Amino acid sequence: MKKAVLAYLLAFLLVALALPSGVSAFELTKPPSDVLNPPTSPPQTLIINGYRVPVGAVIDYSTETITLPDGTTCKLSQLTPAGCPTAASNNVLDPAILPTSLLAVILVTTIIVAKKRKPSRKRMSTAMIAIAFTSLLLAAQYLPSASAVTPPLDTSQIGIMAWEKVADYIQLNKTLSIYESFTWGGNYIDGKVIIADGKNNAYEPGSDDSVYGYIKVDVRVRADGYVIAYLKRASAGGYTTGGRCSLLWTSFRDGDSGGTTLANGTVLSQAIYVVAKIAGLSPDQQTIFNQAKYYDFEYPEAKRLIIFGKWGGGNPSRFYFTPIDVKVIKAYTSGEGSFTHDQDYCIDSHCLTSGEPDDTWTDKPHNEYWKKVACWDITNTITWTNNTAHVFKFDGSSDYRKVWVIMLLAG
């Protein structure tokens, strides 16, 4: 029955919307435990400048630094096969190796004294053991730290999430170039991928002026082939609205009043695609978009996610949404344009104006003239009545204007 309701609702939207437009509907299903729990695949090795990066190290490409598990931080360019430069590497005694150094001195002194006495097989064996033991202690100062236990995903910080198994194996070091920053986990990477509005490839540092806006998506990329992409809740340091206003960015093309776009594209499925592509898996983008699974940990009562939208083509446009035996849990709408006039964008009898766009729901807001983006939470603004058509009227007088709606539904 629920699938029939969803199919009817989706069909109604598709008939009601004039092209070019997009409608995507997703079932929200809680991920199985093997997605949330730590991966069990063998750890891989990451070598930078001859240094074996330990589990738990954080690499930040925006500052070009590496922070080791013990808190030591240095520039990536300073990294050597022994790790970050330390006082010891500058011929200054490092307090951390004092105990080992003292023990080494005692053992070596013992060996010298033993040699001055009459040689015996027992004394020689003792000397050899002392030398080997001292060597191991000294070498231990420069060995990578032991592998830490992979933490499960902290779902208390996650808002909406998408996941997909894109392969049986991912070579993690092939994906390093797409992250703004990441934590090395041996058999996984926790990183941030920047998704630029309307772009199908990874964001390139320094290209801020060539994109209208971008958002950072958290990802966990696992060696066993799972790619998990999510947006944090606002209460956990995420974006305003938990980033949901930005979900549809990759389904539209900036500065374009027409053209073909792929269905079911979101910033989350786009992040999964970017990871699979850079890993050399030759993914089909539409397949990635279609097979991504979704769940909203912040609103677990929501069972469906519906996203629809349209860009302006010089003529007014209307969207019709008729809820049938469903409850609107959350509803957001975003629009690109000035929206300073009363009739630019109206839902039923309520017309929206943006003033200045909110710049806390994305890292780089659209700030060019006619390309400002505003985000509204319309959950309680509109009285959502079942079996009643709600009309979204969009002026669309400029080719560059766009509007999209994100809804979480229960029932």
N, C-alpha and C positions, 0 to 999 in steps of 0.2 A: 504493500500500500504506500509506504514512504517513497519507494523508488518511483511509483506511478505519479505521486504528487510532485516529486522533483522533476520528472520528465515533463509533466504538464506545465509546471512553472517555467522551465527552461524554454519549452516550445513557445509559450506565450511571449516571452521576452524576444526570442529570435524573430517571431513574426512582427512584433510591434516596432522593432528598431530598424531604422533605415540605414543602409550601408553608406559609407564605411563605418562599421561598428564592431564591437566585440563583446561576447558573453562567455563567461567561464563559470562552471559549477563544479564544486569539489565536495565529495563526502569527507567528513572529518572523523578519522578513526584513530584511536589511541595506538601509538606504535608498540610493537611487541617488545618483550624484555631484551631480546638479543640486539635491538637497536639502541636501547638506552643503557644497557650494561656495558662494561669495558670490553673492548675487542680481545680476542684470545690468540690472534695470529702472532707468529714470532716477530721480535723487534727487528727493525732495520737499522742501518748505520748511516749517520749523517756526518760528513767530513767537510769542514770549512778551513781553508788555509792550512791543511794538514792536521787540524785539531778534530778529534772525535767529540762531537757535541754531546754532552750528557743529557739524559732524560730530565725534563723540567726546565731546560734553558729556554729563555724567551729572546727571540730575535725581532727587532723593530727596524724595518727598512726606512721608516719615515725619519728616524734619528740615526740610522746606520749603526746601531749598537746591539750588543749581546749581553744579556744578564744571566749569569750562571746560577745554579740552584743555591749556592752559598751567599748570593747577593752581590758578588763581584760583577762589575759592569765595565765594559770597555768598548771602544770602537771596533767594528768588524775588521777594519784595516789594520788594527793593532794585534789581532788574534794570531797566535803562533801555534806550532804543534804542541806546545806546553800549556796553551790556554791564554788567558788575559795576562798582560804584564803585571808582575807583582813586585813588592819590595825586594824579594829574593833575587828576581831576575835583574835587578839594578845593583847587584853586589851589596845589598843591605840585608842584614840578617832578618829572616822572616820568623816571627814568633811562633807561627803555626808549626814549624818543623824543629823547634828547639828540643822537644822530648826525643824525637828520633835521632837528632844530631848528637845529643848527649849520650844516648845509648850506643850509638855508633862509635863514639870516642872511647867509651868504656870497653867495648868489645875488641876494638882494634888494639888498645893498650894491652888487653889480656893476651891477645895473639902474640904481640911483640915479646912480652915477658915469657910466654911459653916457649918461644923460639930460642931464647937465650939459655933455657934449661936444656937438659939432655933430651934429644928428640926421641919420641916414642910414637907408635902407631896410634895410641889413644889420644895423645896430645894433638897429633896432626888431624885426626878426625874431628876433635873439638874445634880446632881452628877453622876447618873447612865449613863446619856447621855454622860457626859464628859469622864467617864471611857471607855465606848464603843468606842467613837470617837478616844481616845488616843490609844487604843489597835489596832484599824484598821490602824492608821497611822504608828504605829511601825511595824505591820505585813507587811505593804506594802513595807517596805525596803527589804524584803526577798522573795517577790513573784516573779515568773518568769515574764519576760517582756511580754508585749502584743504581740499577733501574728502579724507578719508583713505580708504585702500583697505579695503573691507569684509573683515574676517577670516573665514576659514572656521570652521565649528564645531569647537571643540577636543574631539574625542571622547574624549580621554584623561581628561577630567574627568566625562564623562557616564556615568551608570549606565544606567537604562532610559529610552527615548525614544519618543514618539509624534509622528506628523506627518500632515498632511492639507492638500491644496490646496482651500481653501474658496471661492475666487473667482479671477477673472483679475486683479483689482486690489483693493487695500485702501488706503483713505485713512488713513494712519498716525495723523494727529493726532486722528482720531475715537476712537482707542483709549486715549488718555492717562489717562483717569480710573480705569482698572482696575489700574494698576501701583502697587506700593509704591515702586519705583524703576525707572529705565530709563536706558539709554544710547542717545542719538540717533545713528542711522547714516545718515540721508539716505534710503536706500531700504530700511531695515529698522529695527527696534527690538529691542534685547535688554533684557528686563524681567523682573520678578518679579510673578506674579499670585498673590494669596492665595485659596485655595480652602477654604471653611469646610465642616465636616462636615455633610452632609445638605442643603446649600443649593444652589439652582439659579442663583443670581445672584452677581454679583461681591461679594466681601467689602467691607464699608463700614468705613473707619477709625473707631475709637471704639466698635465694636459687640462688643468682646471678651466682655462679660458676657452677650450674647444668643446666643452660639454655644458649643457644647461643646468645639470644638477647630478648629484650622486648620493648613494646611500651605502653604508657599510653593513654587510651581512656576516654574521658569525657562522663559521662552519666547523664541523669536525669531519676530517677526511681520514678514513681508516684504511689500513693496509689490506683488510679483507674485502674491500670494494664498496663499502657503504660510504655515502656522502650525505651528511646531515647539515641542513642549512636552517638558521632560525634568526628571529628578531627578538631581542630582549624586551621584557616589560619595561614600561616607563619607570616603575618603582625600583627596578634593578639597574638603573642607569641607561636604559634604552631610550628610544625616541618617544616624543609625545605621540599618544595613541598607539604605542608599541610598534610604530613603523607601519601600521596597516594602511595608512593613507598612501604609502609608496608602493604597495604590492603590485600595481599594474604598470609600473613604468616601462618595463621591457616589452609590453604589448603594443606600444605606440612608437612612432618615429617622429622626432622633433623637426619642426620646420617643414612638415609635409602634410598636405591636405588630402592625401589619398595613398594608395599603395596597398600591398598585401602584407598582413601581419600574421604571425603564427598564433593559433588558438592556445589557450590554457597557459600562457606565459605569465610568470610572476617574477619578482626579484629573487625569490627563493629558488624556483626551478632554474632561473638563469644562472644563479651561483653554482648550482649542481652541474649545469652544462659547462660552464667555464672551467670548473675543476676537471671534469671528464675530458674536455678538449685539451687542456694543457698537459694532462697526464698521458696523452698520446693514444687515447682509446677510440678516436675517430667516431664520436657519438653523433647520432642524428638528433638535431635540436628538437624537432617536433616530437620524437619518441620520448626524449627526456621530459619534455613538458607534459606529455600525456600520462606518463607512468609515475610521476612524482606523487607521493602521498602526503596528506596534510593533517595536522591536529593543532588545536589551540589550547594550550595548557592554562592560560589565564581565564578562558571561558569554556570549561570542559562540558558545559551543558549544550553548547553549540554543536550541531550535528552536520551542518552544511555551510560552506563558504560560497557565496555568489559574488562575482565581480562583473560589472558591465560598464561600458563607456563608449565615447565617441569624440572625434575631433571635429571642429567646425569646418564647414566647407562653403561658407558664405550665406547659408540659409539656416533659419531656426530649425531645431531638432527637438523631438519629443521621445522620451522613454516612458514605458508603461510597466509598472511593477504591481502585480496582484498577488498578495500572499494568500495561500490556500491552506488552511489548517496548519499554519506555522506561526512561530513567535519570533519576532525580531529581537535578538539578543543584543547586538551592536550594529550600528549603521554609521558609515562615514562617507563623505563625498569630498572629492578634490577637484579643483578647477584651475586651469591655466588661463590667465587673462586678467584684466584689471578688475572686473566685476564691481564697478563702482556705481553702476546704474541699477535702478530698481528692477528692471526686467531682464537683466543679463542672464540670470539663472534662478529659476523658481521651482520649488517642489510643492505640488498642490497650490495652495494660496500663499505659501511662505517663500519670500524671495531672499536670496543670500547676497551679501556684499562682503568683500574681504578686508577692505582697508589695506593695511600692510600685511603681507603674508607671514605666517608663523615660521620662524627660522629654526625651531627646535625639533621639528619632526623629520629633519634630514640634515646631512652634513653640509651640503651646499645647496641652498634653496635656489629655485629659479628666480633670478633677480633682474633679468633683462626686461625692458619695457614690453608689454603685451605678453610676457612669458612668466609673469609672477604666478606662483602656485599657492593657493590657499587650501587649508584643510579644515573641514567642519565635522564635528561629531553631531549627527542628526538623529541619534537614537531616541531622544526625548523631545526633539524639536517637532517631529511629525507624529501624529496619532496614527499608528499603523493598524488599519482595520482589515480583518480577514474578508476575503471575497469582494474587496473593493480595489479598483484600479487607482494607483497613485501615479500622478503624472510628473515627470521630470522634464521641465521645459528649459532648453538651452538655446540662447540667442545664436551663438556660432557665427557671428558676423565677420570674424577674422579667420583666415585659414590656419592661423597658428594656435587657435584656442582649442582646448581639450577639456573634457570632463569625464570623471569616472566615479563609480559607486562601489563600495565594499560592504557586504552584509554578512553577518553571522546569524544563522537561523537555527531554531530548535523546533522539534515537533515532526 
